């Protein structure tokens, strides 16, 4: 599944909980977005109060996460033109 998000597209694969990824791509050319900030927040309000899981995409625009429950995935990136 690809989702258009501002200047980037990302796909989240949660069908295999042990091997899940978020791939972030540039909207303009479809190339991987390196060092995008990915924040994963639980939909469960009790868990949401805990610290969210955050990380950066790698050189392929990939962020690995073990999706075991429904979550909100937020992607941001600081850059310049």
N, C-alpha and C positions, 0 to 999 in steps of 0.2 A: 504494500500500500504506500503510495507517495502522497504527501500532503504539502501544499504550497504554503509557505510561511514567510511573509514579507519578502526578503531577498533570497531566501533559500527554500529548497525542497528537502524533506527528509522522509525516509521510509522506516517504519518500525515493524520488525518481525517478531511477533510474540507467540507464534504457533508452537515453537519448541522451547518451552521454558528454560531448559538447561543451556540453550545456545542462542540467546536473543541479541539482536543488534539494532542500533539506530544509525542510519546512514544519512549524512547531511550533505546536500549538493547545492552548488550555486545555481540560482534561477537563470542567470544569463546564458551560461554555457554548459550546465550539467556536470561540471567538474567538482571533485570533492572539496569540501570546505574544511581546511585544517584548523585545529585549535578552536573550533566552535565550542561554546560552553553549553553543556547539556545538564539540565536539572530534572530529576525524577522525584515527583511528589505523590504520595499515596492518596487515593480518593477517600480513604477511611479517615474521618476527622480526628480520631484519637491518635492515629499514627502520624497524621499530617503535622501535629504539634511538635513531633520529634524533628530532628535535623534531617533535611532532605539529602538525597544522594546526588552528588554533583561530580562532573568530570569533563574532560576535553576529548574531542575527536582526534583520531590519529591521522597519519599522512594520507590515508584512504578515505577520510571523512567518516570513519566508523567509531561508534561508541558502544561498548559491550555492557549489557545489563541483564541480570537474571529476572525477567518478568514473571512473578509468581502471583500477582494480583493486578487488578486494574489500577493504572496510574495516570497522572498528568505528566506529559513530557514537554518541557519548555526548552527552546533552543535560542541562543543569542550569540552574537559575534561582534567583536570590536575590530574595526578595520578602517582603512582610508582608501581614497581613490587617487 
